């Protein structure tokens, strides 16, 4: 499987591994379960090469979002190792993991995660400003222009359509020029036609910026566009055919 302008098999073989999970598990306390623990993820292993697009596909509740949060360092595994951009995440504190993400990692969520009281421009500029980027507003304008929203800079999220809100979210993610973008059901809140447009835009931005893409989806057509796909079922990860 390969996305448009994705990596060839030779390029994938020679590319640097930007993200690696090795025998990762995740369990949580659950008094009603045998042993008092509930296993959400079982011994997941994968490698993601720089510039690659990788899908995690599965039904709701299968463990996809849990794995994505672990891969991004938003949570820590019960056992196993996750290495992101050369850093072994379980050896780091929460603040140190946040420092690894800063300037390297972007996020796109199903629910957009925009701040209602900020304009589109302010939503995109805010993460850059928080990281001390001097030309944050200029970069935010350029990112919004790249997603076709230069005419909506001063609009608040409540007056934007769902597709426009997700385009703002994409602009916010790519404005920071991340090495890797994590997308959690990026079209889950959109109708089919709008969702398809957002996917086309996301892959176009991915190709233009040479960004690694790791996305969670339940859509086989979206997973098929990626260079590699993994299926998760009942917490078990395996290559998806």
N, C-alpha and C positions, 0 to 999 in steps of 0.2 A: 504494500500500500504506500502511496506517495502523494503528497499534496502538490498542487500546482507550484512549480519552481522550488519544490522541496529538495532534500538531499538525495543524491544518488546513493546506491549501495556502497560504492567505493568511498564516497565522501563520508558516509556514516561510519565506515570502518576506520577512517583516518582521523575523524573529528575528536576533539578533546571531550572527555566525559565531564559535563558540567553538573550532573546530578546523579547520585547513586544511592540506592536503597539496598541494604544487605540483611536478609533474614529479619525483617522488621515485623514486630507484633505490637498490638495495642489491646489492652484489656482494662476494664474499669470495675470498680466495686459494685456489686449487685447482690444484696443479701438473699434474694429469692433464687439465685442461680446456684447450681452445685459448686461447692468450694467458695462461694461468696464472690465470684468474679464472672464477668461477662466478657468474652473475647470478641472484639469487633473486627480485628484484622489478624490474619494468621500468616506468619513467615513470608512476607512480601519482599521480593527482590526485583530490581530493574535498574537499567542504565539508560541515561538520556544524554545523547551527544549534543554538543553546542550546535545550535541552529536547527535542531530536529523538532518536529511536531509530534507529540505523543498524546494519545487519548486513553483515558481510563473510562471504560464503559461498563454499565451495569444498572440494575433496577434500583429504585429508591430503597434506601436502607441497606444496600449491599456493602457499604464501607468506602465508597469512592471519595466522599468529602472528607472522611477521616484520614484517608491516605494522603489526600491533597494537603490537608493542614499539617500533617507530619512532614511531608516533602518540603514544604515552605518554611518549616521551623516555627509554625504558629502553635504547635503542640509537640510533645516529646514522646517517643515510643516507649513501650514497656520493656522491650528488648530489641536488639539489633542496632544497626548503624545507618545513619543517613548523612551523606556528604554532599554539601551544596557549595559550589564554587571553591572547592578545596578545603572547606571547613567542616569538621565532624560536629554536627549540630548538638548531639547529646552531651558533648563535653563543654558546652557553652551555657552561660546563664541566659535568662530571658532577654536582658538588655544586650548581651553580646550577640544573640541571634537576631535581634532587631537591627543591630549595627551591620550584620552580614547582609540582611535584606536591603538596607538603605542603599539606593543607587544601583542595586543589582536586580531587584525583584519588583515586578508589577503584578497587580491583581485586577481581575474583572469578575464580578459576582452576578448571580441571577437577579438579585434585588437592586442592582445598580450602586447602592451605598453612596448616593450623593447627599450633600448637606442641603436641606431645604432652604435655609436662610442665606445661602450663597448663590451668586449667579453661576452660569456655566463657566465663565472665565475664572471666577474665584475658586470654584471647585477643582479645576484643573491646576491652578497656580498654587493652591494651598500646600500640597505635599512638597512641592519644590521650595516654597518659602520656608517651610519647617526644616528643610535640609540645608538652608542657607544659600540657595542658588540665587545669584545676584540678578539674573535676567529672567526671573520666574514668569513674570507677566508676558514677556515677549515669547518665551518658549510655549506658554499656555496658548497664546493666540495662534502660533504656528501649528500647534497640535490640533486645535479646533478647526483650523482651516484645512488641515490634512484629512479630517473626517467630514468635511463639507458643512461645518457649522459656523463659519465666520460671521454669518448674519444673525447668530443667536447668542452672541457673547454675553449679553447683559440680561438674558432671560433666566428666570428661576426654574428649578426642576418641575414645579407644579404646572407650569404652562407648556412644558415640553412633552411630546409623545413618548411612549415607551422606547421606540427605536431611537429617538433623539437622545433620550437619557442614557441609553447604552452606548451611543456614540460619544457622549461626553465622558462616560466611564472609560471607553477605549482611549480617548485623547489623554485623559488623566494618567492611564497606565503607561502609554507610550511616550508621554512628554518627559518622563524620567529616564528615557533610553535604557530600559532594563535589559540585562543579559538574558533573563528568563521571565516569562509571563505565565502566571497560573490563572486559569479561567474555570470557574465553577458554574456549570450549566449556564453559559452566557446567553443562551436564547430561551431559557426556561420560562421567562415571563412575557415572551413576545409571540405574536401570531406567526404562522409559518412563513409568509412572504417577508415580513420584517426580519424574522430570524435568519432567513437565508441571506438577506442583504448584510446583516451584521457579520455573519460568518465570512462572506466574501471580503468585507472590509478588514476583518481581523486577520485573515490570511494574507491579504495584500500588505497590511502594515507589518506583519511578521516577516514577509519576504523583503520588504523595503528596508527594514531595520536589522535584518539578520538576527532576529530574536528567537530564542528557544521557546517553544510553546508546550505547556502541559495543561490539558483540559479534561474536565470531568463532563461526561455526557451520558444520556440514555439513548441517543440518536445514532443508529448504525451508519447512516449516510454521512454524518459528521465525522465519526470515528474513521470511516473509510478514506477520508481526505488526508489523514495524518500519515506520517512516515511509519509509525509503529502504533499498535493499539494493544491494550491489555484489558481483559475482562475480569471483573470482580463479582463473585457470587458467594454469599454467606461468609464474607471476609477472606476468601481465597482468591489470590491474584494469579492469573496465567495468561500467556499470549492469546490474543483474540484472532480468530480466523474469519 
